[in-house]
Amino acid sequence: MTQNLISVHFSDADIAALDDAIGTLERIFASFLELTPEDRRTLAKMGDKSEAFCRQTLVVLAQNAQMIPPSFNLAEAQNDLAALDLMRPRFTRLRQILGKVEDTETALGSDILSAALEGYAFAKVFGKGAGLEALREAMSARYTRKPKAPTPPTA
């Protein structure tokens, strides 16, 4: 096998510990929000530049509570900011872990595909008469293409 980006081995104890950790995360994150794609698209988003504005505005509002109408929930906005500050380092760590998970999944898939393609090449060369015809046929399905529709001639 010419490509081997990653080689991982997990003990039964590692898998059990990982499943327990994921279960804990699922339990803790059960109350977290899951937005629809439409929600994500339409919500106002606080970026780096607007974050400073938001923080300053909440400070000014807290210092001038008399100007806030009763319908405005300053305490909830302050709580949201405190929760963001508390969770942001954890979000960063989770994103880094998720990035490694996605990269590892990609590398494992690439290693498997590379090995299969290399094996397919061997089967094409050496597989005739060696009982590998069924394997060659199954593997060739990957390369089955529909013929391109002829393009109409231009005038």
N, C-alpha and C positions, 0 to 999 in steps of 0.2 A: 504494500500500500504506500503510495508516494506521498499522500497528504495525511498528516495527523496533527491537527491544530491543538487538540486537547485529548487527554486520556484521564478519565475520572473513574473512581471506584468508591462506592458507598457501602459502609457496613450497615447491618440491620439496625444497630443502635443509632447511627447517623440519620437514617431514614425516619426512625421513630422520633428522634429529637426534632428533626425538621418538620415532621407532621404536627408535633405538639406546638412548635413555635408558630407555624402557620395557623393552627387552631386558635392560639392566643391572639394573634393579629386579627383574625376574622372576628373574634369575640369583641375585642377592643374597638375595631373599626365598624362594628355593626351599626352604630348610630351615625356614621359618616354619610354624607350626601352622595348620591349617584345621579349626576346630571344627564339629561338626554342631549344628543348632539344639537338639537334646536336650542335648548337652554344654554349650552356652552357658547353657541354662536351669538345669542342675543343679550347675554348678561354683560353689564359694565365690568371691565376688568381693571384691577389696580396694578399698574406697572411700577417700575422703579421711580419714575418721575412723579407719578400721582401718589405714591406712598408717603412721601414727605409732606405733600399737601394735606393728605388725610390725617396724618399724625398731628400736624400743626392745627388743623381745624378742630380736632377733638380737644386739644389743649385749650384753645381759645373758647370753645363752647363750655368746657368745664369751668373756666375762669369767669364766664359770663352766663351762668345758668339762668339768670332772670330773663334773658332774651329768647330762651328756647320755649316753644309752645309745648303744652302738656302731652300732645300726641307724639312728640319726638322722644325716642327712647335712647338717651345718651348712654345710660348704663349698659345697654345691650351692645352698642357700638364699641364702647370701651372694653367690654368683655370679649367681643370678637377680635379686637386688636391684641388683647392679652393672650388669647388662645392662639392666634397666628404667631405671635412672638415665641410662645412656649413650644409650638409644634414645628416651626420652620426648620430648626436643625434636624429634627427627626424626619421630616419630609425629605430633606436633602440626603440623609443617610439611606432612606428607603429607595429614593430614585437611583442612588449609586448601586445599591444591591440589585434593583430591578434591571438596571443597565447590564450588570454582570450576568444576571440570569438570562436576559435576552441574547447577549453576545455568546454565552455558552451554548444556548439552544441553537443558535445560528451555526456555531463552529461544529457542534455535534452533527447537525444535519448535513453540513458541508462535507465533513469527514465521511459520513455514511454514503452520500451521493458520489463522492470521489471514488470510494472503494467499489461501489456498485458499477460505476462507469468503467473503471479499470477491469473489474471482473467481467463485464459485458464484452469488452474488447477481447479478453482472453477467450471467452465463450465463442465469439465470432470466429476467431482464428483456429482454436483447438477443439471446438465443440462438435464438429461434424462427426457423426458416427460414435460419439462417446456418451450417448444418452442425455445430452444437454439440449436437444432440440426444443423441448417444451420450455426450458428456461430462456433460451434465446428468443423464442416467440414472445414470451411474457415480457422480457426486457425490451424487445423491439417496439412494444406498444408505446413506450416513451417517445419514440421517434416517428410514430405514425402521424403524418400530416395530411390534412385535407388539401386537395389541389387548389391552387389559387384560381379564383374566377378570372377568366380572361378579361383584360381591360378592353373596353370598346375602342376601336380605332378613332383617332381624332381627325377631324376634317381639315 
